[in-house]
Every structure is written in structure tokens, then in C-alpha cells.
Amino acid sequence: MNILEISKLYKTYGDQTILNDLSATISIPERIALLGKSGQGKSTLLRILCRLETQDLGGISFQGRSYLDMDVKEWRKKISYVSQQSYMLQGSVEDNLRTVSQLHRTDFDIALAKQLMAALNLEHLDWNKSSSELSGGEKQRVALARTLLLKPEVILLDEVTASLDMESKYAVETLLIDWQREKGNTFIWITHDLEQAERISNRIWFIEGGSLVEDGES
């Protein structure tokens, strides 16, 4: 049974075609780097995969179940998305870390939260600090920890290290690679950095003109 199957996706905005007959299959846990020039449909694809947007035509299935057969909350627990500029809820760092557990009615794993924060070089961050006082890089890493606490089976990453310094960037890369190997999940990671793509992935997708024109080992 395939983990994720994407079948003939089409998406347009007005008279502009964003995704054009895009199909792909993920059959085993993988680390996929998603490459392509700006405006080729990469972010739109991830937003459709996590059901923040809706395709005009085409289907998506997760472990053999169509997106039409799963409610959005259940789907997003399995397939989670971290954007380039992550949204922080009002409240403290801890409020943000706990929110996914509250939303999906699961126990908050404080030990795992501390482990993730340490791996992201945030072990000294005050959990009582207001999220509005965090730097952009801190917000990005807290958002990533928040997502990983859900233990999603597919993680969609939209240029999540673009605003980070090199030390933080490598911390994120190391965490996600180790996490994928340990948990056996899959991530699809948009990046414009070819060296990063080589470091993080075992498979590369290249999108051009809204279509997947290259799919191979990295």
C-alpha cells in the first residue's frame, strides 16, 4: 500500500495554470527534496497535500484512503505542514507547544518537547516567554517542534530553514534526518539550496511549469 499517491492534480488561479497533470507516488518512507524555480507550483502542491487549498482536478490518497474519505483534522494529524513563515498563536512558547495536543486531544509529551527544543538549540528558551517576543528564527524552530510533537507520518516543509543562521539550519537538518530514520516517516522539503537538497534527501522531485519533470534518487 502506498504511503501517498498524487494523481493528475490540476490547479489554476484565474487564467494561470499552477499545477498541470502532476502525479507522484511515495511507496516507502523517504526524504524528498522538492526543487524548482519560484512560481512553479511547489508551495501550492504542499498546501494542497495538507488540505489548506483545494485542487481543481485530481486525487490524493494516504495509505489507500482518498482525501475525500478522511476529515480534515484526521488528515492533518497524518500529514502536517510547516510554512516558511510559521504562524504563532497568541500566548507563551508552552501554549504553542501544547496547542496541537489540545487540538487533536492527545497527551502532551513534555519529555519529547524538551528533547526537540534541545535538538533545535532552544533548550535555554523560556517557555513562559510570549510568542510575540520571539525572533523569526525562534518562531520557525518552535513551529517545527510543535509539528513534530504530533508525530505525523508525512511532514511537508516549505523552505523552513531559509531564515535561519547556519548553526540553526544544520540543527534542523540533523533533527529531521534523524527523526525520519528513527520514526520511519516521510518528509517533502522545498528548498532552493542544491547543497542542502543533497544533504537532506534520498529522492529529488523537480517541478517545472506545474508538472513533475524529474523524479529520481539524489
Number of C-alpha atoms within 10 A of each C-alpha: 11 14 19 23 20 18 16 17 23 21 23 14 9 7 6 8 14 22 27 18 15 18 17 15 13 16 12 13 18 19 24 24 27 26 22 19 13 11 13 20 22 26 19 18 24 25 20 15 26 22 18 12 13 16 20 12 14 15 17 21 19 21 12 12 15 13 17 11 9 13 9 15 12 11 18 21 20 16 25 23 25 24 19 16 17 18 13 19 15 11 13 19 25 18 18 22 25 19 15 19 17 12 10 13 9 11 10 16 14 13 8 13 20 14 14 22 18 15 18 23 15 17 14 8 14 11 15 11 14 17 21 14 11 16 9 13 19 19 20 24 26 25 23 24 24 23 21 21 18 19 16 20 20 26 27 24 22 22 18 24 24 16 14 16 11 11 10 19 18 16 17 22 17 16 15 20 16 12 15 19 14 9 12 14 18 25 26 21 25 25 21 16 13 10 9 15 21 14 15 18 19 14 17 20 21 19 23 19 15 24 20 22 12 12 14 10 12 15
